Amino acid sequence: MMKHRNRLMLLLTICIAGSTCARPKSAGAVFSPGGTMISYQSYVSERSFVNFLIGVEYGAMLLEQTSRPGINAGVGYNFIFRQRDSRSGTSVWYAGPAVSLGYMADKDKFHGMIFCFSGVIGYEYSFHLPVSLSVDLAPTLGLSFHNVDENLQLSPYINGFIWSLVPRIGIKYRF
């Protein structure tokens, strides 16, 4: 009995790992005036994918609000609501929620932890070559936790909202 259960668990693990490996994936960079990110995207099904981002935010430096960049990491779950195949490639419209966490400066020059929720809407074009280009908007609402005069303060993350109104452009290698 125990032997059959172990074999069943092994078979189930191999099937799950194989189906995950068989799904399309891509990795690349995403650029915006506020920062640059590394992106890893993996399809969960034919109609949805998960997007992991890690990046450097330098928007506050450009506005001379701080002298050092910030960092952030996030994950989004996107649903494909329109897909169209053509002779030159595939176009996909997608949207979904995302969350991110980071350490950066806000509009008032305070550095601290940030936690954000985003709604992403975007367009991606995949060529028949293993390259895809994307453009998206990710309106963001977030909170900033920072230390002021030895007191922890909580405030809205203003820069996150401002920079999220500017489109991001991505280029990825598909594998």
C-alpha positions as a printed Julia matrix, in Angstrom:
175×3 Matrix{Float64}:
  0.0    0.0     0.0
  2.75   2.44    1.02
  4.77   1.5    -2.06
  1.83   2.29   -4.4
  1.22   5.62   -2.69
  4.88   6.61   -3.11
  4.79   5.67   -6.79
  1.59   7.66   -7.27
  3.15  10.71   -5.58
  6.27  10.38   -7.75
  4.17  10.11  -10.92
  2.07  13.13   -9.89
  5.2   15.19   -9.17
  6.72  14.31  -12.56
  3.48  15.21  -14.37
  3.18  18.58  -12.62
  6.85  19.4   -13.24
  6.55  18.35  -16.89
  3.46  20.44  -17.53
  5.11  23.46  -15.89
  8.25  23.04  -18.01
  6.17  22.72  -21.18
  4.47  26.1   -20.74
  5.83  29.14  -22.62
  8.2   31.39  -20.68
 10.1   34.6   -21.34
 12.74  36.75  -19.69
 13.87  40.26  -20.47
 13.86  43.89  -19.44
 11.15  46.47  -18.85
 11.97  50.17  -19.18
 10.15  53.27  -17.95
 11.21  56.83  -17.12
 11.03  55.88  -13.44
 13.15  52.73  -13.52
 14.39  49.56  -15.18
 13.29  46.04  -14.27
 14.18  42.45  -15.09
 11.11  40.43  -16.01
 10.39  36.7   -15.93
  7.05  35.59  -17.35
  5.56  32.11  -17.21
  2.22  30.97  -18.6
 -0.05  29.25  -16.1
 -2.61  28.3   -18.75
 -3.41  29.28  -22.34
 -5.3   32.33  -21.04
 -3.16  33.53  -18.09
  0.43  34.11  -17.02
  2.45  35.14  -13.99
  4.97  37.97  -14.3
  7.83  38.42  -11.8
  9.69  41.75  -11.78
 12.74  42.98   -9.88
 14.16  46.4   -10.55
 15.89  49.64   -9.78
 13.77  52.76   -9.41
 15.6   55.99  -10.24
 12.65  58.32  -10.86
 13.18  60.22   -7.59
 16.83  60.75   -8.56
 15.78  62.24  -11.91
 13.53  64.68  -10.06
 16.4   65.48   -7.66
 14.37  64.26   -4.69
 17.1   61.88   -3.55
 20.68  60.97   -4.36
 20.22  57.19   -4.38
 17.96  54.82   -6.31
 15.4   52.49   -4.84
 14.78  48.79   -5.41
 11.57  46.82   -5.73
 10.22  43.38   -6.54
  6.75  42.42   -7.63
  4.53  39.72   -9.0
  1.45  39.99  -11.19
 -1.17  37.56  -12.41
 -2.43  38.51  -15.87
 -5.43  37.28  -17.81
 -5.38  37.28  -21.6
 -8.59  38.8   -22.87
 -7.73  39.01  -26.57
 -5.27  37.03  -28.65
 -4.75  37.21  -32.4
 -2.38  35.2   -34.56
 -1.0   36.55  -37.82
  1.66  35.54  -40.34
  4.32  37.62  -38.59
  3.48  36.77  -34.96
  0.94  36.81  -32.15
 -0.61  39.81  -30.45
 -2.0   39.56  -26.92
 -4.0   42.01  -24.8
 -3.81  41.28  -21.07
 -4.83  42.7   -17.7
 -4.54  41.68  -14.08
 -3.59  42.54  -10.5
 -0.06  42.88   -9.12
  1.67  43.52   -5.79
  5.14  44.89   -5.1
  7.45  45.55   -2.2
 10.55  47.71   -2.12
 12.8   50.26   -0.48
 12.94  53.73   -2.0
 12.52  57.47   -1.6
  9.18  59.17   -1.94
  8.26  62.7    -2.97
  9.1   64.14    0.45
 12.68  62.74    0.36
 12.05  60.1     3.04
 13.45  56.62    2.38
 11.57  53.58    3.55
  9.72  50.4     2.72
  6.87  50.56    0.23
  4.01  48.16   -0.39
  1.89  48.63   -3.51
 -1.12  47.2    -5.33
 -1.35  47.67   -9.1
 -3.77  46.98  -11.88
 -1.89  46.14  -15.07
 -3.23  46.46  -18.61
 -0.98  45.83  -21.57
 -0.27  44.65  -25.08
  2.43  42.17  -26.15
  3.5   41.22  -29.64
  5.45  37.98  -30.06
  7.3   37.58  -33.32
  7.84  34.16  -34.87
 11.41  34.7   -33.7
 11.9   34.11  -29.95
 11.42  37.82  -29.21
  8.45  39.73  -27.87
  7.8   43.44  -27.34
  5.32  44.81  -24.81
  3.84  48.05  -23.59
  1.73  48.34  -20.46
  0.31  50.67  -17.84
  0.26  49.72  -14.18
 -1.66  52.31  -12.11
 -0.33  51.87   -8.58
 -1.63  52.66   -5.12
  0.83  52.14   -2.33
  1.95  52.91    1.19
  5.34  54.11    2.34
  6.7   53.2     5.77
  9.52  55.55    6.78
 11.3   56.77    9.9
 10.94  60.46   10.79
 12.62  61.72   13.98
 12.82  58.18   15.38
  9.09  57.6    14.72
  7.7   55.2    12.14
  5.26  56.99    9.83
  2.86  55.64    7.27
  1.95  57.72    4.22
  0.71  57.28    0.65
  3.45  56.41   -1.84
  3.08  59.38   -4.19
  5.95  58.68   -6.6
  4.61  55.19   -7.23
  1.33  56.63   -8.42
  2.95  59.37  -10.54
  5.39  57.04  -12.35
  2.7   54.4   -12.87
  0.83  56.72  -15.23
  3.7   56.51  -17.75
  3.75  53.42  -20.05
  6.44  50.79  -19.58
  8.12  49.2   -22.6
  9.5   45.66  -22.47
 11.59  43.38  -24.62
 11.78  39.69  -23.79
 13.39  36.51  -25.05
 10.85  33.67  -25.28
 11.82  30.08  -24.54
